[in-house]
Amino acid sequence: MMRSITLLTALTVVASAHQLHHSPSSSLGLHLRENQKPLADRKRKSISSRRPNEAFTANENSRSTCVSEIRGGAPNEDVTATSNFFQLTPLALAALAISTSMSLHYLAYSLARPATMTLFTSSRLGFGNSRSAYPFAMTFISPMSLVLLLGYGAVLGKFGPLRALKATTVGCASVLLVSGLLIAKLDGMVESHPNAKMITKYLIGTLFVFRESYVQLITSQHWSFLSSILTPSQSSRWFAPISGLTSVTSAVAAMGVGRLSQVLGLSGVLVVAGLVLGVSLILGDVAYGIAERNGFNPADEHFKKSKNTTTNNHNSDDLITKAKDIFTRVPTLWALFCEILACQGLSTLLNVLCVTKVSEVITDDNKRAGWMGRFFATINVLSCVLQFGVLPATSTWIEPSTLWKGMPLIMLAVTVFLASPKFGSNLATSEPSLNAIALAFLLMKTMEFSVRRMLDEMVYVPLDYESRYLGKEVIGVLGYRFGKSAASLLLSALTSSFGVIGLRELSYFTTGAAALWLGSAWRLSNLVPTREEAEEAYKIMKKRG
């Protein structure tokens, strides 16, 4: 399986990089001739072409084999030989490196997701098919996300974006790795030690909450780097294929997780996920190193801003104060935050429906893990089709506002179908059938992974550094997780008050959530700029420095 993952990822990455570099519509490849000039000429131009307030002193020892540490934590290495080997500009190579890093991150997540979901619903180690356990666990996602976000904000403010990426990636990889080893150890003690089952159950519950919380924390940092180095026109064309790389690795991981769990066990899958996530950091480090050497490191903006704000003590503001300032200054981000809450509320309800139904229909743990793996593999394959084929072709003539409105309209129609006893039900039980629930969840996640992800990232490109990094993390981490937790808290409250809620009643809530998503997305669509307006705003932002 790992050989297939490596081969498929390599082929996809190289093909995308080749397209990214040679496409006539992308300016990423326009500097190839410049990249083939003598090294000394390119170094002088790279430094002189920076805006005066972003320039820094070049390392005089950079021609030697020594490696020196620079701001933000990137290694100051000469990557010219690598650039020439691939015949890519530094900008394209940096984008390729961070995209591959993000793809490996999603590969790890796609291994951990079915493993943790299967462990959580396991009758032997987890909570079985309890209908209240899943939404109850989801209520803890927001507090966990807030803790992770506060840690990220502290590291970002003090050390810059690369150190923040290193700290969060290493920390999350360690949790997956150690948890896998602990579960493997406790698995053999469940039958003989009375407390082992309880300890294992709560360890799995905590790991489930953590896995739901960490993914967006790391993803947002990769996208923040890309939003900082690409223009709006470049992002509208290439964000979808870049997302496609993550779908490829996610699909491969999801298709192989069933077989991998049979060989290594579910705990072994978690260990592999932790190792892959750790490896992804290497390419993130490479991307920042290339950016630093060639004068477009986003860390430059961070340290320039830190220097300018030290005198008025702005850096001492807490995370909530900074987030409030960003939302007040950029109303589009507040509208995006509200849209994410509604979107994730619907996604969570469909997720609860799907997980509950699958645990009732498929009782064997390994078979259930295989089903979930194939299900998410299908989602990622469909996302790839949209990301590599449909979206790049249509993004040049369909405005983002139209797509923002289209997604919730589709889901409103689907959830009405799901809630209808005449169309979406199993005749024997009057509850929605597994096929109907899976179809609704599949459509939701496919649009979320492809169309919505592209639109979401395009919002940040013409914005300032603080909006792209800190604002993005607040929206990405808290927005996504608050939406999940709010929906789960509502279900838990209803369950406590009225008893277990049936799947038929739960399907009615999905229709209401889809209507809320439509309203928030419609408001956001009236605030997002057109492609032409975004390009103009980007130019103004760059001129201001």
Steps between C-alpha positions, in 0.01 A plus 500: 500500500771750595676431170179585314455816706854615425475429127160659452590805703825549311331473161225742598739752652735501202213530253345788690833678534561463128158653429553772758828600343419479129141622490478821294223629724707481813771752576682247717693383196575838349834532679665186366752691295583710802558181699750381238720808539824481698449456873661828597275700265189329632604562862552871433166531325317300766623731776465825306148417379360481852313792640739713711312439823510122446863465398748327726873459495610204289708239675854544378581137577210363297734379225673266738369163608412629844136532602397801707175553686283789382190680619196278521716192535574420134842362405694747286609246239577550133224322308612612154617154399164354592314770311708442189462122529121525485510796260261690728506857619558543875139616538363189331739277694397652834132458412568139400686426824230640730227330293675165533542560873128565528427186295701288744318666788169394346635153432571469873160641589324263258670208673415628848138593425352154429725346766376733775137481385514121499666487842244746637207285385666171598297293746818352649721807537276802442142613555323249274197619303380743768308779326584755769876441528596641160323840526610528864865453402463758223410768756858489629651584161471877545677511839776277362528719189519813713788356702688410180428841349628686807821300486537572129436871551767522769764329284403698189521834677840426654683292239322540166304271266759227438571439868123484554469239224783297650360509853145406404600226255747333735253522787209350305716225349623408847145470634400261219816295540485469879125434500542217251766339715293537818187353341704205372629443853159534665326282241663190642402594855128570450387147582729444801508839675166651611614863465670454163173514305395827662844657446502387137149634441581849627837504324322422173238766572769761565690396188180525295445858620865588436492357147194710419674809642852495358443455126389856424773645723772363272309531172443872552873560538574336165232705328620819671840451338342447157270801544805711581704414189233473226292774338118483476513398133752225576301379799172483306664265250731293721332468839266231367780277357704555816201378700490212255839382623355462847205310357731258319697409811183491710334265252801267490519493880127443537502212250790330677403555862287183515786277387752689714281451808490126436881487488593746777176540691322832554766608750768433237312721254522784753876449534543516122286816490725666760814411305359632170392825665852545637649448154272770357685760707818448296336635186345790689848593617625479141224733379587771751870460424439557128282802575766651727779453247298666225343792681135401546499347848173581683706515821638834375154654541469354848829642629445834331160526666642389835765772481248769408254409776742449788495866601122515549487163682252362245664161520383461859136481387349159561370276224135595551579871477698453180225286348238761585715769339540292183126432473422870550757607243408233241121434500542228237687286753220530754251394231731209415516401868119489520479304174745241634295460818189421297684279251668293770176472692341328200810289438500382863134399493557297184814351656308390810230349278757311295713372789195389698344318206825330399566378856152346506521337157867386503592360841846354422776753582735418211216486246368830628847656469521369144157644414592839642831492314328423168237764569753777558707371208196553277464853635864574423480352149197715419680800651798430274277507193370841602837636611705392198237512227190706569599785733816624316300518177196674648672735746595737217138582415294417811530758778560372856172654620303266272674192639447616859124506435490176302639262765232553770224500238606150395515376860162651583345295220686185613402532866135556408522171309670331798235621745214385281359165624387421148843523334787454747371228732560137568147356468558252782593759765372834360846644573726637225688225322878471511520569126296821529702625798831409337402680178413821686821488705705417189366804312562725800859388556583501127394864466668585829832344394502648149281801422475650846867448583603687185257786566603522865869537419437757225344736755835548679730568203444879468505552879780610733740272689307499829178403321678226303666338801335583831155578357507186291589282798224652715244444226637166385549343841230659715244549222521143381505353848240732657260402224556132577480550876185716483313239298623222729410696813150553364460127438633417847259747661205360307602145589521590870158665490300268274699177486676350199417683177416275208670530165173615341476796739869572451448523124253784559772698675724464194243684289491787748881511511516513120263798502723680753804428284324646196423822687856549629657407165272743317614782728865406449455486122399867505827594672765294320671691218485407135819369339577844361436673834717246683791558260477876548482466880804271492703757305405776744593281798841420350571866425428592860741229616 
